[in-house]
Structures are given as structure tokens and as C-alpha cells.
Amino acid sequence: MAGSVDVITRAYAGLRVRGDWLEFRPTLPRELQAVDFTVLYRGQVIEVSIDQDILELEGTSSKAGPVTIHVNGAEYVLKGGQKISVSLKHRASRRPEKALARLRRQSVSDGNEAR
């Protein structure tokens, strides 16, 4: 089960923690219409919804501080109670197979084989 979550969040959503921000580089395979999951980052509960065209992020913790998020290189600041929608139509590459293969190679080299 944990391996499936890892594939969805890292390979398909492209989620990474980078310094003081979260990074998303979504690449859903054509066979997968959409994914939804929740992330807790620096006290902010973030509802994530990704389909073939749009990434939506909603901060649900009004008492937590703002979170900096990068989506395909663009920077956004998400506050509690705020929703951000980012178009994914301009992406040059929609090759999740490469992202998944890269994730598997990285996991094997780290000693954590992806399942």
C-alpha cells in the first residue's frame, strides 16, 4: 500500500519537498483520469486534486501559516482557506512512464525498492 501512495505522490503528482517549499510536477498517465490526496506540510492541511488539465490545491488550516508551492516552475503562496487552480495544459512532456522509471531507479539506489 505504501508503495502505491509513493507512486501517486512522487511519480504522478511530482511532489517533492524542496528547501522551504513544496514542488509539484504532475504527469498523470493517460489511463488515470484523476487523483486526490491530502498533504500535511508545516501545519497546513492541503487537499490536492489533479486531473489531466488542472492541479487544484486547497489550504484547509486557517490557523497555519502560508505555504510556498512551486508548480512546474511557477511559484504560488497558499494560505488557509484559499484554493489555487493551475492549468496543466501547457506542459511539454506528458511522459509519466519516464517519471516512474526514474523513481524506481532512485528507490533502488537508496536501498528502498519500489513495489
C-alpha positions in Angstrom: 0.0 0.0 0.0 2.7 2.5 0.9 4.4 1.9 -2.5 1.2 2.8 -4.3 0.9 6.1 -2.3 4.5 6.8 -3.1 3.9 6.3 -6.9 0.9 8.6 -6.8 2.5 11.4 -4.8 6.0 11.3 -6.2 5.8 9.9 -9.8 2.3 11.1 -10.8 1.9 14.3 -8.8 5.6 15.0 -8.9 5.5 16.1 -5.2 8.8 16.9 -3.6 9.9 18.9 -0.5 12.5 21.4 -1.7 14.0 23.6 1.0 11.2 25.8 2.3 8.6 24.9 -0.3 6.6 22.1 -1.9 7.1 21.3 -5.5 4.6 19.7 -7.9 5.4 18.5 -11.4 2.3 16.4 -12.3 2.4 13.8 -15.0 -0.6 11.6 -14.9 -0.7 8.6 -17.3 -3.4 8.9 -19.9 -5.2 5.8 -18.3 -5.5 7.7 -15.0 -8.3 10.3 -15.1 -7.6 12.0 -11.7 -6.0 11.6 -8.3 -6.9 13.2 -4.9 -4.9 13.1 -1.7 -4.1 15.2 1.4 -0.8 16.5 2.4 0.2 17.9 5.8 3.1 20.4 5.5 4.2 22.9 8.2 0.8 22.6 9.9 -1.1 23.3 6.7 -3.5 20.6 5.6 -3.5 20.7 1.8 -6.2 19.0 -0.3 -4.6 18.1 -3.6 -6.7 17.2 -6.7 -5.0 16.5 -10.1 -6.6 15.6 -13.4 -5.3 15.7 -16.9 -5.8 19.5 -17.2 -5.8 21.1 -13.7 -3.9 20.9 -10.4 -6.0 22.2 -7.5 -4.6 22.9 -4.1 -6.7 23.9 -1.1 -5.3 25.0 2.2 -7.8 24.0 4.9 -6.0 25.1 8.1 -6.8 28.7 8.7 -4.5 28.9 11.8 -1.4 27.6 9.9 1.0 30.0 8.2 1.1 30.3 4.4 3.0 27.7 2.4 5.1 28.3 -0.7 4.4 26.0 -3.6 6.1 25.6 -6.9 4.1 24.1 -9.8 6.1 23.3 -12.9 8.5 26.2 -12.0 5.9 28.8 -11.1 5.6 30.0 -7.5 2.4 30.3 -5.5 1.7 31.1 -1.9 -1.2 29.1 -0.4 -3.0 30.3 2.8 -5.5 28.5 4.9 -9.0 28.9 3.4 -7.5 29.6 -0.1 -7.8 27.5 -3.2 -5.3 27.6 -6.1 -6.1 26.1 -9.6 -3.2 25.7 -12.0 -3.7 24.8 -15.7 -1.5 21.9 -16.7 -2.3 22.1 -20.5 0.9 23.9 -21.3 3.2 21.1 -20.2 5.6 19.9 -22.8 6.1 16.4 -21.5 3.3 14.0 -20.5 5.6 11.0 -20.1 4.8 9.6 -16.6 6.4 6.3 -17.7 9.8 8.0 -17.6 9.0 9.6 -14.2 8.0 6.2 -12.8 11.1 4.6 -14.1 13.3 7.4 -12.6 11.5 6.9 -9.3 12.2 3.2 -9.3 15.9 3.7 -10.1 16.2 6.2 -7.3 14.4 3.9 -4.8 16.6 1.0 -5.7 19.8 3.1 -5.4 18.5 4.3 -2.0 18.0 0.7 -0.9 14.2 1.0 -0.9 12.9 -0.9 -3.9 9.6 0.4 -5.3 6.8 -2.1 -5.4 
